Amino acid sequence: MTLSPYDQNLDKNPANYQPLTPLTFLDRAARVYPNHPAIIHGAQQFTWKEFYGRCRRLASALSRLQIGPGDTVSVMLSNTPPMLEAHYAVPMLGAVLHSLNTRLDAPILAFQLDHADSKVLITDREFAGTMAEALALAKVRPIIIDYNDLEFPQTGRALSHLDYETLLANSDPEFAWRMPADEWDAISLNYTSGTTGNPKGVVYHHRGAALMCYSNTIATGMGRHPVYLWTLPMFHCNGWCFTWSLAMVAGTHICLRWVRAKAMYDAIADYKVTNISGAPIVMATLLGAKPEEKREIRHRVSFNHAAAPPPQAVLDAMIAAGFDLTHLYGLTETYGPATINEWNTEWLALDEEAKAKKRIRQGVRYVALEDLTVMDPETMSPVPADGETMGEVMFRGNIVMKGYLRNAEATTEAFAGGWFHSGDLGVLHPDGYIQLKDRSKDVIISGGENISSIEVEDVLYKHPAVAACAVVAKPDEKWGETPCAFVELKAGAIASKEEIVTWCRERLAHYKAPRHVVFTELPKTATGKIQKFRLRDLAKDS
């Protein structure tokens, strides 16, 4: 076989090929904008040059602790400077960053430490009690480094003799870090929520993390020097990879240890915040702030929100308050957001009701995602693009995980047929936009008819007294399953069960309306998602 001239003497070499990694963005930001503020945390401020030096100091310190390629470094940290520094310092050694969810209980934390085979644990003293319990349960014995946040002093006791800031002070700011040997090398480990058993360890690679940085800046319209307020937990999908993305555009990280209304308004007003990401609960916190907590916002703020779209009234209130909204969707397995409801300018001519229907779509693929579709999971055939036929949302591309750590069976199942199976059910519209209808496990089958819990929830959210809601299946002798609605009312609001059922029956086919209504405070995960698995258990007894 004769080689094409394009395949002769045109090989990869160090001059024309380097592995993609977000680490190079930090190096560039420090060289080009050394004096621009990189991090603001209370009274603490670090420029990009100082931030780069601190990351190299941490890498130097971890190297002296014998951390190297393939080792796991776990962190139990809030949205603070050490969390950002760990995102660079750990992969600078070829090691893998494992961010622990700060709201998990000790047994799950212990499982993760063991499953990840953690060699080092950097932990905030605020979480000392929980981590001490987790370490007692775990089999691994990682080296522990305590972080004492002097901006917001904590009362938790130190778990070791190693102090984070002391360690950095005695380390090398010029440490010669290493590029990844291959862009396919693991950069981070993130665990799924584990609502139906032990969580699965999702592994990201350098290539995907770098491509997410490009996608994030394009999708959210971040120009040079954005000011980013950290309301999204950095432990959640590595902060949707914005922990790395800000270096690409030399932005400023505004750390926020706790999501509180006054702190958010103060930061937005004082630092002229340009970008925020978060779940709908962040919107609710902003809109529900007391008058004395609010500040006037004199500039537009880009707000990236994910999960199920909030009610139209909430979206309208956010826009009126000064926020430009971008709806994103993704999973832990796709590095966070992998689709965007890209607003088509033609939609501006639509009436308000039609616009509202467009806003709740999950949208089209991120620029770094090669393919996105809705398919029948049994036949692996695309569903008709009619906006009605349901199938499973599937992804294919470079921002899909490497796989699940130490779980070949789950990895094979997730990638069956050459696509990542999300487990989310949705429809494909004629214009190519997808819209979620439910999780496959949340579809209610009543008398042989499939009922989308999201469809019922959309109707419930339009009731003026409803603050939050979730609909799950309740076992029924006659119908197999019937919809059961769990409803959290707005402060001071009153509604009866009969009123809620009537409201739904007037707006839905009667078989879709909930037969049972329970008023309660809804259980939520650390990232604001409603825990339906707990509600399904409650529904059996209600």
Secondary structure as UniProt FT lines:
FT   HELIX           5..7
FT   TURN            14..16
FT   HELIX           23..32
FT   TURN            34..35
FT   STRAND          37..41
FT   TURN            42..43
FT   STRAND          44..47
FT   HELIX           48..64
FT   TURN            65..66
FT   TURN            69..70
FT   STRAND          72..76
FT   HELIX           81..89
FT   HELIX           91..93
FT   STRAND          96..99
FT   TURN            102..103
FT   HELIX           106..116
FT   STRAND          118..124
FT   HELIX           125..127
FT   HELIX           128..137
FT   STRAND          143..147
FT   HELIX           164..169
FT   TURN            173..174
FT   TURN            183..184
FT   STRAND          186..191
FT   TURN            195..196
FT   STRAND          201..205
FT   HELIX           206..220
FT   STRAND          227..229
FT   TURN            234..235
FT   HELIX           237..240
FT   HELIX           242..248
FT   TURN            249..250
FT   STRAND          252..254
FT   HELIX           261..271
FT   STRAND          275..278
FT   HELIX           280..287
FT   HELIX           291..293
FT   STRAND          301..305
FT   HELIX           312..321
FT   STRAND          323..331
FT   HELIX           332..334
FT   STRAND          336..340
FT   HELIX           345..349
FT   HELIX           352..359
FT   STRAND          363..365
FT   TURN            367..368
FT   STRAND          371..376
FT   TURN            377..380
FT   STRAND          381..382
FT   STRAND          391..396
FT   TURN            398..399
FT   STRAND          403..404
FT   TURN            405..406
FT   HELIX           408..414
FT   HELIX           416..418
FT   STRAND          420..428
FT   TURN            430..431
FT   STRAND          434..439
FT   HELIX           440..442
FT   STRAND          444..446
FT   TURN            447..448
FT   STRAND          449..451
FT   HELIX           453..461
FT   TURN            464..465
FT   STRAND          466..476
FT   TURN            477..479
FT   STRAND          480..489
FT   TURN            491..492
FT   HELIX           497..505
FT   TURN            506..507
FT   HELIX           510..512
FT   STRAND          516..519
FT   TURN            526..527
FT   HELIX           532..541
//
